[in-house]
């Protein structure tokens, strides 16, 4: 009887060992499948989401179980999440430690929301259905953002937009203030998801020069180009001649305070007074937009519209070619005007006219 019991015990122990080994084998097999699936899909996921966000989930779920799909998405956006955290914390640190600026308290009677944030209110578009605030910075995909907001307007309830008399879904915080008062503005700044996209200050400035003052798309910028030439050359250009503004002349005009929405410092959006929830960079545009759409849950609703205003300004060789035309003295003066944009949005300030990487 004793031997029989011992045999049973040994048999059960052996069975337990076999089951344990089998369980671990299945676990590691699943791990390997998941890992290889991530490697296969990861590089293409952003492209798939941008080109056809509605099909992304179908592509994944057709190949992988739901829990693996969730794991894959978390793995895909982990890097973007870390970058966003770095950007947001960097701005907070620069604002509070170096500039000694504290964010405004969300008080609807605080008049500083009108006086300090005038430029931000004028260029921040609102979507009440999705509780979004998008601050448009010209020459960082501004037309695309406006088109996107129109798409969201068409798919939403549109209650506030209609109340404001907006037919295309585009209305700003300035219009909200005019219609509903300052308290309505402060409420949105406090509770909505606030977005801004920025760009290297000098590629943005070069892009503005090439599109607005070389191509001169309309009479306004033809007249502006003539005015800059008259100012820097001290000789008016005859009306019969087409403006031929040189890049170094343009830089001289800008360094001396020449203003336009397409090249003015982004710091006038006052990122220190009310923090942004999401800070995108044009240099990482596709990854940032894909992560943003994932965050706010619109990836299966809209796609970011295509915009065709490329000027080649992102090309490092083109940037160096243009900045090689300006003197060290002029660059130093220009740096003085834009140094805060470089610092707060974490771009590297060039020390000479070839110092671009």
Secondary structure, 3 states (H helix, E strand, C coil): CHHHHHHHHHHHHHHHHHHHHHHHHHHHHHHHHHHHHHHHHHHHHHHHHHHHHHHHHHHHHCCCCHHHHHHHHHHHHHHHHHHHHHHHHHHHHHHHHHCCCCCCCCCCCCCHHHHCCHHHHHHEEEECCCCEEEECCCCCCHHHHHHHHHHHHHHCCCHHHHHCCCCCCCCEHHHHHHHHCHHHHHHHHHHCEEEEEECCHHHHHHHHHHHHHHCCCCHHHHHHHHHHHHHHHCCCCCCCCCCCCCHHHHHHHHHCCCCCCCCCCHHHHCCCCCCCCEEEEHHHHHHHHHHHHHHHCCCCCCCCCCCCCCCCCCCHHHHHHHHCCCCHHHHHHHHHHHHHHHHHCCCCCCCCCCCCC
